Structures are given as structure tokens and as C-alpha cells.
Amino acid sequence: MPKWFARVLVAVVLGLGVSTAPMTHALAAPPGVTTAAKPIAPALPPGVSHLEWEVADYVAAWERQHGRAMTDEERATLARGCIGVTVVNLERDDVVNPPLGLSFDTFARARAAQAALNEVLASRPTPREYAALVRRHPLLSGLRDVVAAYPSWIDPAELTASVFSKRFWRKQDPSWTDEEAAAAFRSDPGTGQVDMSKYRYVARPGYVNFDYGWYDEDNGNWWHANHAEPGMVVYQSTKRFYSRPLLDFDAQVYSVAFARVP
């Protein structure tokens, strides 16, 4: 996709004047935002696999959606790259790295767990009520770590279950055989849940150690990044583009986590 066309799409999202001239500097984020606008960006047009955003443009769009300025701490988190994009969208001070306790082998299974959790959240349960509802739920009762994943110190009215994806290299211990590596992250045949407890952020030698993608409920696209700052670029992608084969990774999970409602 020509860079000028990508620039046009981003400019339209931000409500800016459009120019097809090459961009020479990033757009500044608005100094103050008072109203939220959803989605953060329209869905990618048919035939467009991904769109590249400069960080300043992404921050401006994020601030418009959230109706507030991104804090210095959030900007520092975002600067971590793909993992930062996911963490900043979780909007939880207690999260350093995205939680992997509720990870699944397919997007469909993650979405089913997400829907079930949001069904439980709809009753605004206390921690005790939440645990009881999980035990009685036909899907959630068969999953691990559902109760432990609940941030009980946050008002349930402020929470929503969200989905992100993680791509990684299976051989987290160099001493593992290929068979041991495959077994370490094999999904449960009944639920599709993947035990990520042995994951250690280890990269395939000579490659990137992981890639995170945040699923955007509003437009059906995925947000990720090329790498951390300096030189970070945010990507808005289709699922096919985000999940395209790369030598860095041989595994992918779809994870559910509680996020604050924008």
C-alpha cells in the first residue's frame, strides 16, 4: 500500500486536513480531550491488510476514544512496543505484562470465554458472587484460573473482558526436545485452554521473542507494533496479516483478560 494512501487513511481517522505529500513529522496529540469517540479508528477498507500509524497519531486517536489525555506512565508503557499497546489498552495499574492465565488455542474459544465472563460481569458481582457464578457456569466452570484472574479491587461496573493474542516460540527451555516443547503448550482437548505457566519470554535464537496483538471490539482489527521505541510504529491489521507466518514464532494463543471500560 502506498505510504501516501496510508497517510490519507490516518488523517481521515483523526479528522485532519488530507495531503498526499510525504509526511515529514509526526502529528502532535491534542492538548485536551473531553469527549470519547468510538471506535478508535474505522475498520480497514476491503483489500487493505494493515495500516501503519506513527505513535503520536495513535496516541491522538486513543485520547479521543478515551476522552482524556494519555498519562506519562501510559506513554512510557506504550513505548514498550507491541506488548505496550496491549497493556495500555487494559488500563490497569496492576498489570506489567498481559496476563496469560486464560489463554486458548483459537480465537473462537477465547471469544466464547470472553462472552461468558461479560455475562457474569453484567450482574456487577462481588468477588464472592463472581466465584459462585463461575462455579455454576457451564463453560467457565471447566476452565482454570478464572477466579484468580478477577481483579476484585476494581468496581465491576468499570470492567470488561477483552481479548488479545500472543505469538511466541515454544522452546522456552533450550534443553527441551521438540516433543517436550510441543507438550508444554498443548491445548486442553476439551476446552482449548493453553497452560502458559512455563512461558519465560525466551526468543528463538536470533529472532524476536514475542508479538502481542490487541483485539479491537469496535472495528474487528488488531493493534500491534513493529518493536519498542525508538523507531516504533503502531500497526492496525486484519487477523490474517497479524497472524501471518513468521520465522520468529511457532505458536499463537488468544487470551482473555479483564480491562477497564474506556
PAZAPA-4460 file (N, C-alpha, C; in steps of 0.05 Angstrom, whole numbers, plus 32768, in hexadecimal, padded with zeros to 4 digits):
% residues 262
    n_x    n_y    n_z   ca_x   ca_y   ca_z    c_x    c_y    c_z   seq   type   mol
   8011   7FE8   8000   8000   8000   8000   8012   8019   8000     1      M     A
   800D   802C   7FEE   801D   8044   7FED   801C   8053   8007     2      P     A
   8033   805F   8010   8034   806D   8029   8021   8085   8029     3      K     A
   801E   8092   8012   800C   80A9   8012   7FEF   80A1   8017     4      W     A
   7FE8   8089   800D   7FCC   8080   8012   7FC8   8079   802F     5      F     A
   7FDC   806C   803B   7FDA   8066   8058   7FD7   8080   8068     6      A     A
   7FE6   8094   8060   7FE5   80AE   806E   7FC9   80BA   806B     7      R     A
   7FBD   80B7   8054   7FA2   80C1   8050   7F8E   80B4   8063     8      V     A
   7F91   8099   8066   7F7E   808B   8077   7F81   8094   8094     9      L     A
   7F9A   8097   809E   7F9E   80A0   80B9   7F94   80BD   80BD    10      V     A
   7F98   80CE   80A9   7F8F   80EA   80AB   7F70   80EB   80AD    11      A     A
   7F63   80DA   809D   7F46   80D9   809E   7F3C   80D1   80BA    12      V     A
   7F49   80BD   80C6   7F42   80B4   80E0   7F44   80CA   80F5    13      V     A
   7F5A   80DA   80F3   7F5E   80EF   8106   7F4F   8109   80FF    14      L     A
   7F41   8109   80E9   7F32   8121   80E2   7F43   8138   80D9    15      G     A
   7F5A   8132   80CC   7F6D   8146   80C5   7F6B   814D   80A8    16      L     A
   7F77   8163   80A0   7F79   8169   8083   7F8A   8154   8076    17      G     A
   7F82   814C   805E   7F90   8136   8050   7FA3   8141   803B    18      V     A
   7FBB   8136   803B   7FCE   813D   8027   7FDB   8123   801D    19      S     A
   7FE1   8122   8003   7FEF   810A   7FF9   800D   810F   7FF8    20      T     A
   8016   8125   8002   8033   812A   8003   8040   8118   8018    21      A     A
   8059   8110   8015   8067   8100   8029   8067   810E   8044    22      P     A
   8063   80FF   8059   8063   810A   8074   807F   810E   807E    23      M     A
   8085   8125   808A   80A0   812B   8093   80A2   812B   80B1    24      T     A
   808B   812C   80BF   808C   812B   80DC   8072   8120   80E7    25      H     A
   8072   8116   8100   805A   810A   810C   8047   8120   8114    26      A     A
   802D   8119   8114   8019   812C   811D   8018   812C   813C    27      L     A
   8015   8143   8147   8014   8146   8164   7FF9   813D   816F    28      A     A
   7FF9   8130   8186   7FE0   8128   8192   7FD1   8141   819C    29      A     A
   7FB7   8141   819C   7FA8   8158   81A5   7FAD   815D   81C2    30      P     A
   7FAF   8177   81CB   7FB6   817D   81E6   7FA1   8175   81FB    31      P     A
   7F88   8174   81F3   7F73   816D   8205   7F5C   8160   81F7    32      G     A
   7F51   814A   8202   7F3C   813C   81F5   7F25   8139   8209    33      V     A
   7F0D   8140   8201   7EF7   8140   8214   7EE1   812C   820D    34      T     A
   7EE0   8123   81F4   7ECB   8110   81ED   7ED7   80F7   81E0    35      T     A
   7ECC   80E0   81E7   7ED5   80C7   81DC   7EC8   80C2   81C1    36      A     A
   7ED7   80B6   81AF   7ECD   80AF   8195   7ED5   8092   818F    37      A     A
   7EC1   8082   8188   7EC7   8066   8181   7EBF   8061   8164    38      K     A
   7ECD   8050   8156   7EE5   8042   815F   7EFE   8054   815D    39      P     A
   7F14   8049   8166   7F2D   8059   8165   7F34   805F   8148    40      I     A
   7F2C   804D   8136   7F30   8050   8119   7F1C   803F   810A    41      A     A
   7F14   8047   80F3   7F02   8036   80E3   7F10   801C   80DC    42      P     A
   7F00   8008   80D5   7F0C   7FEF   80CC   7F1B   7FF3   80B2    43      A     A
   7F2F   7FE3   80AE   7F3F   7FE6   8095   7F2D   7FE1   807D    44      L     A
   7F31   7FF0   8068   7F21   7FEC   804F   7F26   7FD1   8043    45      P     A
   7F14   7FC6   8034   7F18   7FAC   8026   7F31   7FAD   8015    46      P     A
   7F41   7F98   8017   7F5A   7F97   8008   7F72   7FA3   8015    47      G     A
   7F6E   7FB0   802C   7F85   7FBC   803B   7F8B   7FAA   8052    48      V     A
   7FA3   7F9F   8053   7FAA   7F8C   8068   7FB4   7F99   8082    49      S     A
   7FBF   7FB1   807F   7FC9   7FBE   8097   7FCE   7FDC   8091    50      H     A
   7FD0   7FEB   80A7   7FD5   8008   80A5   7FEA   800F   80B9    51      L     A
   7FFE   801F   80B2   8013   8027   80C4   800C   8042   80D0    52      E     A
   800E   8044   80EB   8009   805C   80F9   8022   8066   8107    53      W     A
   8028   807F   8104   803D   808A   8116   8032   808B   8132    54      E     A
   8044   8089   8145   803B   8087   8161   802B   809F   8169    55      V     A
   8033   80B7   8161   8024   80CF   8168   8007   80CF   815D    56      A     A
   8004   80C4   8145   7FE9   80C2   813A   7FD8   80AE   8149    57      D     A
   7FE4   8097   8151   7FD6   8084   8161   7FCE   808F   817C    58      Y     A
   7FE0   809D   8189   7FD9   80AA   81A3   7FC2   80BD   81A0    59      V     A
   7FC2   80CD   818A   7FAD   80E0   8186   7F92   80D2   8183    60      A     A
   7F91   80BC   8173   7F78   80AD   816F   7F6F   80A0   8189    61      A     A
   7F83   8095   8198   7F7C   8088   81B1   7F70   809C   81C5    62      W     A
   7F7C   80B4   81C6   7F71   80C9   81D8   7F55   80D1   81D0    63      E     A
   7F50   80D2   81B7   7F35   80DA   81AE   7F21   80C4   81B6    64      R     A
   7F29   80AB   81B4   7F16   8096   81BB   7F12   8095   81D9    65      Q     A
   7F26   809A   81E9   7F24   8098   8206   7F1B   80B1   8213    66      H     A
   7F1B   80C7   8204   7F11   80E0   8210   7F23   80EC   8224    67      G     A
   7F3D   80E6   8223   7F50   80F1   8236   7F6C   80EF   8229    68      R     A
   7F7F   80FD   8235   7F9A   80FC   822C   7FA8   80E2   8236    69      A     A
   7FB9   80D7   8226   7FC9   80C1   822F   7FDF   80CB   8243    70      M     A
   7FE1   80BD   8259   7FF4   80C6   826E   8011   80C0   8265    71      T     A
   8024   80CD   8273   8040   80C8   826D   8047   80AA   8272    72      D     A
   803B   809E   8287   8040   8082   828C   8035   8071   8275    73      E     A
   801D   8078   826B   8012   8068   8255   8022   806C   823C    74      E     A
   802D   8083   8237   803E   8088   821F   8057   8077   8222    75      R     A
   8062   8075   823A   807A   8064   823E   8073   8047   823A    76      A     A
   805C   803F   8242   8053   8023   823E   8050   801E   8220    77      T     A
   8042   8030   8212   803E   802D   81F5   8059   802A   81E7    78      L     A
   806D   8038   81F0   8087   8038   81E2   8095   801D   81E4    79      A     A
   808A   800A   81F3   8096   7FEF   81F4   8091   7FDF   81DB    80      R     A
   807F   7FEA   81C9   807A   7FDC   81B0   8060   7FCD   81B0    81      G     A
   8060   7FB5   81A3   8047   7FA6   81A1   803B   7F9F   81BC    82      C     A
   804C   7F98   81CF   8042   7F91   81EA   8037   7FAA   81F7    83      I     A
   8043   7FC2   81F1   8039   7FDB   81FD   801D   7FE2   81F2    84      G     A
   8018   7FDC   81D8   7FFE   7FE2   81CD   7FE8   7FD3   81DC    85      V     A
   7FED   7FBA   81E2   7FDA   7FAA   81F0   7FD7   7FB3   820D    86      T     A
   7FED   7FB8   821B   7FEB   7FC1   8237   7FDD   7FDB   823A    87      V     A
   7FE3   7FEE   8228   7FD6   8009   822B   7FB8   8007   8226    88      V     A
   7FB0   7FF4   8216   7F93   7FF1   8211   7F85   7FE1   8228    89      N     A
   7F94   7FD2   8237   7F88   7FC6   824F   7F81   7FDA   8264    90      L     A
   7F90   7FF0   8265   7F8B   8006   8278   7F8A   7FFD   8295    91      E     A
   7F9D   7FEC   829C   7F9E   7FE2   82B8   7FBA   7FE8   82C3    92      R     A
   7FBB   7FF6   82D9   7FD4   7FFD   82E6   7FE3   7FE5   82F0    93      D     A
   7FD5   7FCF   82F5   7FE2   7FB7   8301   7FEE   7FA5   82EC    94      D     A
   7FEB   7FAB   82D3   7FF4   7F99   82BD   800E   7FA4   82B1    95      V     A
   8024   7F94   82B3   803D   7F9B   82A6   803E   7F8E   828B    96      V     A
   8039   7F73   828B   8037   7F64   8272   801B   7F58   8270    97      N     A
   8010   7F56   8258   7FF5   7F4C   8256   7FF2   7F30   8262    98      P     A
   7FDD   7F2C   8272   7FDA   7F12   8280   7FD3   7EFC   826C    99      P     A
   7FDE   7EE4   8270   7FDB   7ECE   825D   7FCC   7EB6   8268   100      L     A
   7FC0   7EBA   8280   7FB2   7EA3   828C   7F9B   7E99   827D   101      G     A
   7F8D   7EAA   826E   7F76   7EA2   825E   7F7D   7EA3   8240   102      L     A
   7F8E   7E91   8238   7F97   7E90   821C   7F8B   7E77   820E   103      S     A
   7F86   7E7A   81F4   7F78   7E66   81E5   7F85   7E61   81CA   104      F     A
   7F7F   7E4A   81BE   7F8C   7E43   81A5   7F7F   7E50   818D   105      D     A
   7F66   7E5A   818F   7F59   7E67   8179   7F4B   7E81   8182   106      T     A
   7F48   7E92   816F   7F3A   7EAB   8174   7F1D   7EA6   817C   107      F     A
   7F10   7E93   816F   7EF4   7E8D   8176   7EF1   7E84   8193   108      A     A
   7F03   7E74   819D   7F01   7E6B   81B9   7F07   7E82   81CC   109      R     A
   7F19   7E94   81C5   7F1E   7EAB   81D6   7F05   7EBD   81D6   110      A     A
   7EF9   7EC1   81C0   7EE1   7ED2   81BE   7ECA   7EC6   81CE   111      R     A
   7EC8   7EAB   81CE   7EB3   7E9F   81DE   7EB7   7EA3   81FC   112      A     A
   7ED0   7EA1   8205   7ED7   7EA6   8221   7ED2   7EC3   8228   113      A     A
   7EDA   7ED5   8215   7ED5   7EF2   8219   7EB8   7EF8   821D   114      Q     A
   7EA7   7EED   820B   7E8A   7EF2   820D   7E7F   7EE7   8227   115      A     A
   7E88   7ED0   8230   7E7F   7EC5   8249   7E87   7ED6   8261   116      A     A
   7E9F   7EE1   8261   7EA8   7EF2   8277   7E98   7F0C   8277   117      L     A
   7E93   7F17   8260   7E83   7F30   825F   7E66   7F2B   8267   118      N     A
   7E5D   7F14   8263   7E42   7F0C   826D   7E42   7F0C   828B   119      E     A
   7E57   7F02   8297   7E59   7F02   82B4   7E5D   7F1E   82BF   120      V     A
   7E6D   7F2E   82B1   7E71   7F4A   82BA   7E58   7F5B   82B9   121      L     A
   7E46   7F54   82A8   7E2D   7F64   82A4   7E1D   7F66   82BE   122      A     A
   7E21   7F53   82D1   7E12   7F54   82EA   7E21   7F65   82FF   123      S     A
   7E39   7F70   82F8   7E49   7F80   830A   7E4F   7F70   8324   124      R     A
   7E5A   7F59   8322   7E5D   7F47   8339   7E73   7F50   834D   125      P     A
   7E6F   7F49   8366   7E85   7F4B   8379   7E98   7F35   8373   126      T     A
   7EB0   7F35   837F   7EC3   7F1F   837A   7EB7   7F04   8381   127      P     A
   7EA8   7F02   8397   7E9C   7EE9   839F   7E86   7EE0   838B   128      R     A
   7E76   7EF3   8382   7E61   7EED   836E   7E6E   7EE5   8354   129      E     A
   7E84   7EF2   834C   7E92   7EEB   8333   7E9B   7ECE   8334   130      Y     A
   7EA8   7EC6   834A   7EB1   7EAB   834D   7E9B   7E97   834B   131      A     A
   7E84   7E9D   8357   7E6D   7E8B   8357   7E62   7E89   833B   132      A     A
   7E60   7E9F   832D   7E56   7E9F   8311   7E68   7E8F   82FF   133      L     A
   7E82   7E92   8303   7E95   7E82   82F3   7E91   7E64   82F7   134      V     A
   7E8E   7E5C   8310   7E8B   7E40   8317   7E72   7E34   830A   135      R     A
   7E5D   7E45   8307   7E44   7E3B   82FB   7E43   7E3D   82DD   136      R     A
   7E56   7E4B   82D1   7E54   7E50   82B4   7E5D   7E38   82A4   137      H     A
   7E4E   7E30   8290   7E55   7E18   8281   7E70   7E19   8273   138      P     A
   7E79   7E30   826A   7E93   7E33   825D   7EA9   7E3A   8271   139      L     A
   7EA4   7E4F   8280   7EB9   7E59   8292   7EC1   7E45   82A8   140      L     A
   7EAF   7E35   82B0   7EB5   7E22   82C6   7EC9   7E0D   82BD   141      S     A
   7ECC   7E09   82A3   7EE0   7DF6   829A   7EFB   7E01   8293   142      G     A
   7EFF   7E1B   8298   7F18   7E29   8292   7F28   7E2D   82AB   143      L     A
   7F43   7E2F   82A7   7F55   7E35   82BD   7F58   7E53   82C0   144      R     A
   7F5F   7E5C   82D8   7F67   7E78   82DD   7F52   7E8D   82D9   145      D     A
   7F39   7E86   82D6   7F25   7E9A   82D1   7F20   7EAB   82EA   146      V     A
   7F1F   7E9F   8301   7F1B   7EAF   831A   7F34   7EBF   8320   147      V     A
   7F4C   7EB4   831C   7F65   7EC2   8322   7F69   7EDA   8310   148      A     A
   7F5D   7ED9   82F8   7F61   7EEF   82E4   7F51   7F07   82EB   149      A     A
   7F3D   7F05   82FD   7F2B   7F1B   8303   7F38   7F30   8314   150      Y     A
   7F3A   7F49   830B   7F46   7F5F   831B   7F30   7F6A   832E   151      P     A
   7F2E   7F5D   8345   7F18   7F62   8357   7F18   7F7E   8364   152      S     A
   7F2F   7F8C   8362   7F31   7FA6   836E   7F26   7FBC   835B   153      W     A
   7F1F   7FB4   8342   7F14   7FC8   832F   7EF5   7FC4   832E   154      I     A
   7EE7   7FDB   832E   7ECA   7FDA   832C   7EC2   7FCB   8313   155      D     A
   7EB2   7FB6   8315   7EAA   7FA6   82FD   7E9C   7FB7   82E8   156      P     A
   7E90   7FCD   82F0   7E84   7FDE   82DC   7E98   7FEB   82C9   157      A     A
   7EB2   7FEB   82D1   7EC7   7FF7   82C1   7ED6   7FE2   82B1   158      E     A
   7ECD   7FC8   82B3   7EDC   7FB3   82A6   7ECE   7FA7   828D   159      L     A
   7EDE   7F9D   827B   7ED4   7F8E   8265   7EE9   7F79   825E   160      T     A
   7EE0   7F61   8255   7EF3   7F4D   824C   7EFB   7F53   8230   161      A     A
   7F15   7F53   822B   7F20   7F5A   8210   7F32   7F44   8206   162      S     A
   7F39   7F46   81ED   7F49   7F31   81E0   7F62   7F3D   81D4   163      V     A
   7F78   7F2F   81D8   7F91   7F36   81CA   7F9E   7F1B   81C1   164      F     A
   7FB2   7F1D   81B0   7FBF   7F05   81A6   7FDD   7F08   81AC   165      S     A
   7FEA   7EF1   81AF   8007   7EF0   81B4   8012   7EDB   81A1   166      K     A
   8028   7EE2   8193   8037   7ED0   8182   8052   7ECC   818F   167      R     A
   805C   7EB3   818F   8075   7EAE   819E   8082   7E94   8193   168      F     A
   809A   7E8F   819D   80AA   7E77   8196   80A6   7E62   81AC   169      W     A
   809F   7E4A   81A5   8098   7E36   81B8   80AF   7E2D   81CA   170      R     A
   80C7   7E2C   81BF   80DD   7E20   81CE   80E8   7E35   81E2   171      K     A
   80D9   7E38   81F8   80E1   7E4C   820D   80F8   7E43   821E   172      Q     A
   80FF   7E2A   821D   8116   7E20   822B   8128   7E13   8215   173      D     A
   8140   7E1D   8210   8151   7E12   81FB   8157   7DF5   81FE   174      P     A
   8154   7DEA   8216   8159   7DCE   821A   8142   7DBC   8212   175      S     A
   812A   7DC8   820C   8113   7DB8   8204   8117   7DAB   81E9   176      W     A
   810D   7D94   81E5   810B   7D88   81CB   80F3   7D95   81BD   177      T     A
   80F1   7D91   81A3   80DA   7D9C   8194   80C0   7D91   819F   178      D     A
   80C0   7D77   81A7   80A8   7D6B   81B2   80A1   7D77   81CD   179      E     A
   80B4   7D7D   81DD   80AF   7D8A   81F7   80A5   7DA6   81F3   180      E     A
   80AF   7DB4   81E0   80A6   7DCF   81DA   8089   7DCF   81D1   181      A     A
   8082   7DBD   81C0   8066   7DBB   81B6   8053   7DB4   81CD   182      A     A
   805C   7DA2   81DF   804B   7D99   81F5   8047   7DAF   8209   183      A     A
   805B   7DC1   820C   8059   7DD6   8220   8042   7DE9   821B   184      A     A
   803B   7DED   8202   8026   7E00   81FB   8010   7DF4   81EB   185      F     A
   800A   7DDA   81F0   7FF5   7DCC   81E3   7FDA   7DD4   81EF   186      R     A
   7FC6   7DD9   81DF   7FAC   7DE2   81E9   7F9D   7DCA   81F5   187      S     A
   7F8C   7DD0   8208   7F7A   7DBC   8213   7F66   7DB3   81FE   188      D     A
   7F64   7D99   81F9   7F53   7D90   81E2   7F35   7D97   81E6   189      P     A
   7F2D   7D9B   81FF   7F11   7DA1   8204   7F0A   7DBE   8203   190      G     A
   7F1C   7DCF   820E   7F16   7DEB   8211   7F26   7DFD   81FE   191      T     A
   7F3C   7DF3   81F4   7F4E   7E03   81E3   7F60   7E16   81F3   192      G     A
   7F5E   7E14   820E   7F6F   7E26   821F   7F8C   7E1C   821E   193      Q     A
   7F9E   7E30   821D   7FBB   7E2A   821B   7FC8   7E33   8235   194      V     A
   7FD7   7E21   8241   7FE5   7E27   8259   7FFF   7E36   8252   195      D     A
   8000   7E4F   8259   8018   7E60   8253   802B   7E63   826A   196      M     A
   8028   7E53   827F   8038   7E56   8297   8056   7E51   8292   197      S     A
   805D   7E43   827D   8079   7E3E   8278   8085   7E53   8264   198      K     A
   8076   7E66   825D   8080   7E7B   824A   8093   7E8E   8259   199      Y     A
   80AA   7E94   824D   80BE   7EA4   825A   80C8   7EBB   8249   200      R     A
   80BA   7EC3   8234   80C1   7ED9   8222   80DC   7ED4   8214   201      Y     A
   80E2   7EBB   820F   80FB   7EB3   8201   80F6   7EB4   81E3   202      V     A
   8108   7EBF   81D4   8106   7EC1   81B7   8113   7EA9   81A9   203      A     A
   810A   7EA4   8191   811A   7E92   8180   8134   7EA0   817B   204      R     A
   814B   7E92   817E   8165   7E9F   817A   8167   7EAF   8161   205      P     A
   816D   7EC9   8164   8170   7EDB   814D   8156   7EE8   8143   206      G     A
   8140   7EE3   8151   8127   7EEE   8149   8119   7EFE   815F   207      Y     A
   8102   7F09   8158   80F2   7F18   816C   80E4   7F05   817F   208      V     A
   80E2   7F0D   8199   80D8   7EF9   81AC   80BA   7EF7   81AD   209      N     A
   80AB   7F0B   81A5   808E   7F08   81A5   8081   7F1E   8194   210      F     A
   8067   7F1B   818F   8057   7F30   8183   803C   7F2F   8190   211      D     A
   8032   7F46   8199   8018   7F49   81A5   8006   7F58   8192   212      Y     A
   7FEC   7F50   8191   7FD9   7F5F   8181   7FC0   7F64   8192   213      G     A
   7FB7   7F7C   8193   7F9F   7F84   81A3   7F87   7F83   8190   214      W     A
   7F72   7F73   8197   7F5A   7F72   8186   7F48   7F89   818C   215      Y     A
   7F41   7F98   8177   7F30   7FAF   8179   7F13   7FA7   8174   216      D     A
   7F03   7FA7   8189   7EE7   7F9F   8188   7ED7   7FB0   8175   217      E     A
   7EDF   7FC9   8172   7ECE   7FDC   8163   7ED2   7FD9   8145   218      D     A
   7EE9   7FD1   813C   7EED   7FCF   811E   7EF6   7FB4   8115   219      N     A
   7EFB   7FA1   8127   7F03   7F86   811F   7F20   7F84   8116   220      G     A
   7F30   7F99   811A   7F4C   7F98   8112   7F5E   7F93   812B   221      N     A
   7F78   7F90   8125   7F8C   7F89   813A   7FA1   7F9F   813A   222      W     A
   7FA8   7FA8   8153   7FBC   7FBD   8156   7FD6   7FB0   8162   223      W     A
   7FEC   7FB5   8155   8006   7FAB   815E   801C   7FBF   8155   224      H     A
   8035   7FB7   8155   804A   7FC9   814E   8062   7FBA   8144   225      A     A
   8074   7FC9   8136   808C   7FBC   812B   80A0   7FB5   8141   226      N     A
   80A4   7FC8   8154   80B7   7FC3   816A   80B4   7FDB   817D   227      H     A
   80C4   7FDB   8192   80C3   7FF1   81A6   80D0   800A   819A   228      A     A
   80CC   8020   81A8   80DB   8039   81A1   80F9   8034   81A6   229      E     A
   810A   8042   8197   8104   8056   8182   80FC   8049   8167   230      P     A
   80EE   8058   8157   80E6   804E   813D   80CD   803D   813D   231      G     A
   80BE   803F   8152   80A5   802E   8154   8090   8038   8140   232      M     A
   8082   8025   8134   806C   802A   8122   8055   8018   812C   233      V     A
   803D   8023   812E   8025   8014   8136   8017   800A   811D   234      V     A
   800F   7FF1   811E   8001   7FE5   8108   7FE3   7FE0   810F   235      Y     A
   7FD2   7FE7   80FC   7FB6   7FDF   80FD   7FB3   7FC9   80E7   236      Q     A
   7FAC   7FB1   80EE   7FAE   7F9B   80DC   7F95   7F89   80DC   237      S     A
   7F91   7F7B   80C6   7F7E   7F66   80C5   7F89   7F4E   80D5   238      T     A
   7F78   7F3C   80DD   7F82   7F24   80EB   7F95   7F14   80D9   239      K     A
   7F8F   7F12   80BF   7FA0   7F03   80AD   7FBC   7F0F   80AC   240      R     A
   7FBE   7F29   80AB   7FD9   7F36   80A9   7FE7   7F33   80C4   241      F     A
   7FDA   7F38   80DA   7FE7   7F36   80F4   7FF1   7F19   80F8   242      Y     A
   7FE2   7F05   80F0   7FE9   7EE9   80F5   7FF9   7EDD   80DE   243      S     A
   8002   7EEC   80CC   8011   7EE1   80B5   8029   7ED2   80BE   244      R     A
   8032   7EBD   80AF   8049   7EAD   80B7   8062   7EBF   80B9   245      P     A
   8071   7EBB   80D0   808A   7EC9   80D4   809E   7EB5   80E0   246      L     A
   80B7   7EB7   80D9   80CB   7EA4   80E3   80CF   7EA7   8101   247      L     A
   80C8   7EBE   810C   80CC   7EC2   8129   80BB   7EB0   813B   248      D     A
   80A4   7EA8   8131   8090   7E9B   8142   8087   7E81   8137   249      F     A
   8080   7E6E   8149   8073   7E55   8140   805B   7E4F   8151   250      D     A
   8051   7E63   8160   8039   7E5F   8170   802A   7E79   8173   251      A     A
   8010   7E77   8177   7FFF   7E8F   817B   7FE8   7E88   818D   252      Q     A
   7FE3   7E99   81A0   7FCB   7E95   81B2   7FBA   7EAE   81B1   253      V     A
   7FA1   7EAB   81B8   7F8E   7EC1   81BB   7F86   7EC2   81D8   254      Y     A
   7F8B   7ED8   81E5   7F87   7EDA   8202   7F71   7EEE   8209   255      S     A
   7F65   7EE8   8220   7F4F   7EF9   822A   7F59   7F06   8244   256      V     A
   7F55   7F1F   8247   7F5D   7F2E   825F   7F48   7F43   8266   257      A     A
   7F47   7F4A   827F   7F35   7F60   8287   7F42   7F7B   8282   258      F     A
   7F34   7F8C   8275   7F3D   7FA7   826F   7F29   7FBB   827B   259      A     A
   7F33   7FD4   827F   7F20   7FE9   8287   7F11   7FF3   826E   260      R     A
   7EF8   7FF9   8271   7EE8   8003   825B   7EF2   801E   8254   261      V     A
   7EF7   8024   823A   7F01   803E   8232   7EEC   8054   8239   262      P     A
***
